[in-house]
Amino acid sequence: MCDKCSENLCHPNLPSRRSVMLFGASALGLALGGTAFAKEAKAPPKPQNVLSPDAALKRLMDGNTRYVDGVSRRHDFKHEREALVGGQNPFAAVLSCADSRIAPEYAFDSGRGDLFVCRVAGNFAGTETIASMEYTVAVLGTPLILVLGHDRCGAIDATIKALKDDKPPPGHIPSLVAAIAPAVKTAAQQSGDALENAIRQNVIDNVVKLKSAAPILNAAVEQGKLKVIGGIYRLATGTVELLAQG
């Protein structure tokens, strides 16, 4: 009996060396395959969405200006649906709060296939959100990520109260509190309005988190292919105020 067979008999639940190598090669191919996949794909369904990070930011903010001014464009959803059947190439990704008053597609006067939006109460970047952002950057070629907080955020206000009273909220809500707590604790050392400071700090922290997320997002930032920024949506006016650029 050869050493390899003997080794597998002694440890029947361990994968063979060959299977480990094949799995590693597959994982590497998946991690690096976004660019190759994009190159092999046919022409983007929305050529106008192929933009540099700076151009994408300008387009995003121009859309917000139209929205605030009440002059949003009429979008041809019928033809957009047809064009997007075979794929997508959004020009920006938005990590937004799940608050029903915040609608990124409206706030930036965008059409179908323009924005890749992830929403969660408290607009924080958890594992699944980071993975989603990696997908849109590596596979779809999205050049811009915006972390979008908003004033009077209920999730952040609830976190402030939970930490102050040392009383966890019911159900699964403590998972939100745990994710937002670091920003709240940092903001507590700042002067001014506690809620406003925490909202701002939460956006800043998650911009940093996404920019440094290895191996995909940080590499795209370093190569100048991706910009990650933060902003605050003002409920009363619909204005998005940019906080951090990089």
C-alpha positions as a Markdown table, in Angstrom:
| # | Residue | x | y | z |
|---|---|---|---|---|
| 1 | Met | 0.0 | 0.0 | 0.0 |
| 2 | Cys | 1.4 | 3.4 | -0.9 |
| 3 | Asp | 1.9 | 6.2 | 1.6 |
| 4 | Lys | -0.9 | 8.2 | 0.0 |
| 5 | Cys | -3.5 | 5.4 | 0.3 |
| 6 | Ser | -2.4 | 4.7 | 3.9 |
| 7 | Glu | -2.8 | 8.4 | 4.8 |
| 8 | Asn | -6.3 | 8.5 | 3.4 |
| 9 | Leu | -7.3 | 5.3 | 5.3 |
| 10 | Cys | -6.0 | 6.7 | 8.6 |
| 11 | His | -8.0 | 9.9 | 8.0 |
| 12 | Pro | -11.0 | 8.9 | 5.9 |
| 13 | Asn | -12.8 | 12.2 | 6.4 |
| 14 | Leu | -9.9 | 14.3 | 5.1 |
| 15 | Pro | -10.0 | 15.4 | 1.5 |
| 16 | Ser | -7.3 | 14.1 | -0.8 |
| 17 | Arg | -4.4 | 16.3 | -1.7 |
| 18 | Arg | -5.7 | 16.4 | -5.3 |
| 19 | Ser | -9.2 | 17.5 | -4.3 |
| 20 | Val | -7.7 | 20.3 | -2.1 |
| 21 | Met | -5.6 | 21.5 | -5.0 |
| 22 | Leu | -8.6 | 21.4 | -7.4 |
| 23 | Phe | -10.7 | 23.3 | -4.9 |
| 24 | Gly | -8.0 | 25.9 | -4.4 |
| 25 | Ala | -7.6 | 26.4 | -8.1 |
| 26 | Ser | -11.4 | 26.8 | -8.5 |
| 27 | Ala | -11.6 | 29.3 | -5.7 |
| 28 | Leu | -8.7 | 31.3 | -7.2 |
| 29 | Gly | -10.4 | 31.2 | -10.5 |
| 30 | Leu | -13.6 | 32.5 | -8.9 |
| 31 | Ala | -11.8 | 35.3 | -7.1 |
| 32 | Leu | -9.9 | 36.4 | -10.2 |
| 33 | Gly | -12.6 | 35.5 | -12.7 |
| 34 | Gly | -14.6 | 38.7 | -12.4 |
| 35 | Thr | -12.4 | 40.6 | -14.9 |
| 36 | Ala | -12.1 | 37.7 | -17.3 |
| 37 | Phe | -15.8 | 37.1 | -17.1 |
| 38 | Ala | -16.5 | 40.8 | -17.9 |
| 39 | Lys | -14.1 | 40.7 | -20.9 |
| 40 | Glu | -15.8 | 37.6 | -22.3 |
| 41 | Ala | -19.3 | 39.1 | -21.9 |
| 42 | Lys | -21.0 | 40.9 | -24.8 |
| 43 | Ala | -21.2 | 44.6 | -25.0 |
| 44 | Pro | -22.7 | 46.3 | -21.9 |
| 45 | Pro | -26.5 | 46.8 | -22.1 |
| 46 | Lys | -26.1 | 50.4 | -21.1 |
| 47 | Pro | -23.0 | 51.8 | -22.7 |
| 48 | Gln | -23.6 | 55.2 | -21.1 |
| 49 | Asn | -22.9 | 53.5 | -17.7 |
| 50 | Val | -19.3 | 52.8 | -18.6 |
| 51 | Leu | -17.8 | 55.6 | -16.6 |
| 52 | Ser | -14.7 | 56.6 | -14.5 |
| 53 | Pro | -15.2 | 56.9 | -10.8 |
| 54 | Asp | -15.2 | 60.7 | -10.9 |
| 55 | Ala | -17.7 | 60.7 | -13.9 |
| 56 | Ala | -19.9 | 58.3 | -12.0 |
| 57 | Leu | -20.0 | 60.5 | -9.0 |
| 58 | Lys | -20.8 | 63.6 | -11.1 |
| 59 | Arg | -23.7 | 61.7 | -12.8 |
| 60 | Leu | -25.0 | 60.5 | -9.4 |
| 61 | Met | -25.0 | 64.0 | -7.9 |
| 62 | Asp | -26.4 | 65.6 | -11.0 |
| 63 | Gly | -29.3 | 63.2 | -10.6 |
| 64 | Asn | -29.8 | 64.2 | -7.0 |
| 65 | Thr | -29.9 | 67.9 | -8.0 |
| 66 | Arg | -32.7 | 67.1 | -10.5 |
| 67 | Tyr | -34.6 | 65.2 | -7.8 |
| 68 | Val | -34.3 | 68.0 | -5.3 |
| 69 | Asp | -35.4 | 70.6 | -7.9 |
| 70 | Gly | -38.4 | 68.4 | -8.9 |
| 71 | Val | -37.3 | 68.0 | -12.5 |
| 72 | Ser | -36.6 | 64.3 | -12.6 |
| 73 | Arg | -36.4 | 62.8 | -16.1 |
| 74 | Arg | -39.0 | 60.5 | -17.6 |
| 75 | His | -37.5 | 57.0 | -17.8 |
| 76 | Asp | -38.3 | 54.6 | -20.6 |
| 77 | Phe | -38.8 | 51.6 | -18.4 |
| 78 | Lys | -40.2 | 49.4 | -21.2 |
| 79 | His | -37.1 | 49.6 | -23.4 |
| 80 | Glu | -34.8 | 49.5 | -20.3 |
| 81 | Arg | -36.4 | 46.2 | -19.3 |
| 82 | Glu | -35.7 | 44.8 | -22.8 |
| 83 | Ala | -32.1 | 46.0 | -22.8 |
| 84 | Leu | -31.3 | 44.6 | -19.4 |
| 85 | Val | -32.6 | 41.0 | -20.0 |
| 86 | Gly | -29.2 | 39.8 | -20.9 |
| 87 | Gly | -27.1 | 41.6 | -18.2 |
| 88 | Gln | -26.4 | 44.7 | -16.2 |
| 89 | Asn | -23.7 | 47.3 | -15.8 |
| 90 | Pro | -24.7 | 49.7 | -13.1 |
| 91 | Phe | -22.6 | 52.9 | -12.9 |
| 92 | Ala | -22.8 | 53.1 | -9.1 |
| 93 | Ala | -23.5 | 51.0 | -6.0 |
| 94 | Val | -25.3 | 52.3 | -3.0 |
| 95 | Leu | -25.3 | 51.0 | 0.6 |
| 96 | Ser | -28.4 | 52.6 | 2.0 |
| 97 | Cys | -30.5 | 52.4 | 5.1 |
| 98 | Ala | -33.7 | 50.3 | 4.7 |
| 99 | Asp | -35.8 | 53.2 | 6.0 |
| 100 | Ser | -38.9 | 53.5 | 3.8 |
| 101 | Arg | -38.3 | 57.2 | 3.3 |
| 102 | Ile | -35.0 | 56.6 | 1.5 |
| 103 | Ala | -35.2 | 55.4 | -2.1 |
| 104 | Pro | -31.8 | 55.7 | -3.9 |
| 105 | Glu | -33.3 | 55.1 | -7.4 |
| 106 | Tyr | -35.5 | 58.2 | -6.9 |
| 107 | Ala | -33.0 | 60.3 | -4.9 |
| 108 | Phe | -30.5 | 60.1 | -7.8 |
| 109 | Asp | -33.1 | 60.2 | -10.6 |
| 110 | Ser | -31.8 | 56.9 | -12.1 |
| 111 | Gly | -33.3 | 54.3 | -14.4 |
| 112 | Arg | -33.3 | 50.5 | -14.2 |
| 113 | Gly | -29.8 | 49.0 | -14.3 |
| 114 | Asp | -28.1 | 52.2 | -13.2 |
| 115 | Leu | -27.7 | 51.5 | -9.5 |
| 116 | Phe | -26.7 | 48.4 | -7.6 |
| 117 | Val | -28.4 | 48.9 | -4.2 |
| 118 | Cys | -28.0 | 47.1 | -0.9 |
| 119 | Arg | -30.2 | 48.2 | 2.0 |
| 120 | Val | -30.1 | 47.4 | 5.7 |
| 121 | Ala | -31.3 | 49.3 | 8.7 |
| 122 | Gly | -28.4 | 51.4 | 9.8 |
| 123 | Asn | -26.6 | 51.2 | 6.4 |
| 124 | Phe | -23.6 | 49.1 | 7.7 |
| 125 | Ala | -21.4 | 46.8 | 5.7 |
| 126 | Gly | -21.8 | 43.3 | 7.0 |
| 127 | Thr | -20.3 | 40.2 | 5.4 |
| 128 | Glu | -23.1 | 39.7 | 2.9 |
| 129 | Thr | -23.1 | 43.4 | 1.9 |
| 130 | Ile | -19.3 | 43.4 | 1.4 |
| 131 | Ala | -19.7 | 40.3 | -0.8 |
| 132 | Ser | -22.4 | 42.0 | -2.8 |
| 133 | Met | -20.2 | 45.0 | -3.3 |
| 134 | Glu | -17.3 | 42.8 | -4.4 |
| 135 | Tyr | -19.6 | 41.2 | -7.0 |
| 136 | Thr | -20.8 | 44.5 | -8.5 |
| 137 | Val | -17.2 | 45.8 | -8.6 |
| 138 | Ala | -15.4 | 42.7 | -9.8 |
| 139 | Val | -18.0 | 41.2 | -12.1 |
| 140 | Leu | -20.2 | 44.1 | -13.2 |
| 141 | Gly | -17.4 | 46.7 | -13.3 |
| 142 | Thr | -19.1 | 49.3 | -11.1 |
| 143 | Pro | -16.7 | 52.2 | -10.5 |
| 144 | Leu | -18.4 | 53.9 | -7.5 |
| 145 | Ile | -19.8 | 52.9 | -4.1 |
| 146 | Leu | -21.8 | 55.4 | -2.0 |
| 147 | Val | -22.5 | 54.7 | 1.7 |
| 148 | Leu | -25.7 | 56.6 | 2.2 |
| 149 | Gly | -26.9 | 57.5 | 5.7 |
| 150 | His | -29.8 | 59.8 | 6.6 |
| 151 | Asp | -30.8 | 62.2 | 9.3 |
| 152 | Arg | -33.2 | 61.0 | 12.1 |
| 153 | Cys | -32.1 | 57.4 | 11.5 |
| 154 | Gly | -34.2 | 55.1 | 13.8 |
| 155 | Ala | -31.7 | 52.3 | 13.8 |
| 156 | Ile | -28.9 | 54.5 | 15.1 |
| 157 | Asp | -31.2 | 56.2 | 17.6 |
| 158 | Ala | -32.3 | 52.8 | 18.9 |
| 159 | Thr | -28.6 | 51.8 | 19.3 |
| 160 | Ile | -27.9 | 54.9 | 21.3 |
| 161 | Lys | -30.8 | 54.2 | 23.6 |
| 162 | Ala | -29.9 | 50.5 | 23.9 |
| 163 | Leu | -26.3 | 51.3 | 24.9 |
| 164 | Lys | -27.4 | 54.0 | 27.3 |
| 165 | Asp | -30.0 | 51.9 | 29.1 |
| 166 | Asp | -27.8 | 48.7 | 28.8 |
| 167 | Lys | -31.0 | 46.9 | 27.7 |
| 168 | Pro | -30.9 | 44.9 | 24.4 |
| 169 | Pro | -33.9 | 45.2 | 22.2 |
| 170 | Pro | -36.1 | 42.1 | 21.4 |
| 171 | Gly | -35.8 | 39.6 | 18.6 |
| 172 | His | -32.8 | 39.8 | 16.2 |
| 173 | Ile | -32.5 | 43.6 | 16.5 |
| 174 | Pro | -29.4 | 43.2 | 18.8 |
| 175 | Ser | -27.5 | 42.2 | 15.7 |
| 176 | Leu | -28.1 | 45.7 | 14.3 |
| 177 | Val | -27.1 | 47.3 | 17.6 |
| 178 | Ala | -23.8 | 45.3 | 17.6 |
| 179 | Ala | -23.0 | 46.5 | 14.1 |
| 180 | Ile | -23.8 | 50.1 | 14.8 |
| 181 | Ala | -22.4 | 50.3 | 18.3 |
| 182 | Pro | -18.7 | 51.1 | 17.4 |
| 183 | Ala | -19.8 | 54.3 | 15.6 |
| 184 | Val | -22.1 | 55.3 | 18.4 |
| 185 | Lys | -19.3 | 54.9 | 21.0 |
| 186 | Thr | -16.9 | 56.9 | 18.9 |
| 187 | Ala | -19.4 | 59.7 | 18.4 |
| 188 | Ala | -20.2 | 59.8 | 22.1 |
| 189 | Gln | -16.7 | 61.4 | 22.5 |
| 190 | Gln | -17.6 | 64.2 | 20.2 |
| 191 | Ser | -19.4 | 67.5 | 21.0 |
| 192 | Gly | -22.7 | 68.4 | 19.5 |
| 193 | Asp | -25.8 | 66.4 | 18.7 |
| 194 | Ala | -25.3 | 62.7 | 19.7 |
| 195 | Leu | -27.6 | 61.3 | 17.0 |
| 196 | Glu | -26.3 | 63.5 | 14.2 |
| 197 | Asn | -22.7 | 62.7 | 15.2 |
| 198 | Ala | -23.4 | 58.9 | 15.3 |
| 199 | Ile | -25.1 | 59.0 | 11.9 |
| 200 | Arg | -22.1 | 60.7 | 10.4 |
| 201 | Gln | -19.6 | 58.5 | 12.1 |
| 202 | Asn | -21.4 | 55.4 | 11.0 |
| 203 | Val | -21.1 | 56.5 | 7.4 |
| 204 | Ile | -17.4 | 57.3 | 7.8 |
| 205 | Asp | -16.7 | 54.0 | 9.5 |
| 206 | Asn | -18.4 | 52.0 | 6.7 |
| 207 | Val | -16.6 | 53.9 | 4.0 |
| 208 | Val | -13.3 | 53.0 | 5.6 |
| 209 | Lys | -14.5 | 49.4 | 6.0 |
| 210 | Leu | -15.4 | 49.0 | 2.3 |
| 211 | Lys | -12.3 | 50.8 | 1.0 |
| 212 | Ser | -10.1 | 48.4 | 3.0 |
| 213 | Ala | -12.0 | 45.2 | 2.3 |
| 214 | Ala | -9.5 | 42.7 | 0.9 |
| 215 | Pro | -8.8 | 41.3 | -1.6 |
| 216 | Ile | -11.2 | 42.8 | -4.1 |
| 217 | Leu | -12.4 | 46.3 | -3.1 |
| 218 | Asn | -9.1 | 47.6 | -1.7 |
| 219 | Ala | -7.3 | 46.5 | -4.8 |
| 220 | Ala | -9.8 | 48.3 | -7.0 |
| 221 | Val | -9.4 | 51.4 | -5.0 |
| 222 | Glu | -5.6 | 51.3 | -5.1 |
| 223 | Gln | -5.7 | 50.8 | -8.9 |
| 224 | Gly | -8.0 | 53.8 | -9.3 |
| 225 | Lys | -10.9 | 51.7 | -10.7 |
| 226 | Leu | -13.1 | 52.3 | -7.7 |
| 227 | Lys | -14.1 | 55.3 | -5.5 |
| 228 | Val | -15.9 | 54.8 | -2.2 |
| 229 | Ile | -17.6 | 57.8 | -0.7 |
| 230 | Gly | -20.1 | 58.6 | 2.0 |
| 231 | Gly | -23.1 | 60.9 | 2.2 |
| 232 | Ile | -26.1 | 61.9 | 4.3 |
| 233 | Tyr | -29.6 | 62.1 | 2.8 |
| 234 | Arg | -31.7 | 65.0 | 4.3 |
| 235 | Leu | -35.3 | 63.9 | 4.7 |
| 236 | Ala | -36.7 | 67.4 | 4.5 |
| 237 | Thr | -35.1 | 68.4 | 1.2 |
| 238 | Gly | -33.9 | 65.2 | -0.5 |
| 239 | Thr | -30.4 | 66.6 | -0.7 |
| 240 | Val | -27.5 | 64.3 | -0.4 |
| 241 | Glu | -24.5 | 65.9 | 1.4 |
| 242 | Leu | -21.2 | 64.2 | 0.6 |
| 243 | Leu | -19.0 | 63.5 | 3.6 |
| 244 | Ala | -16.0 | 61.5 | 2.6 |
| 245 | Gln | -14.3 | 61.0 | -0.7 |
| 246 | Gly | -11.4 | 58.8 | -1.6 |
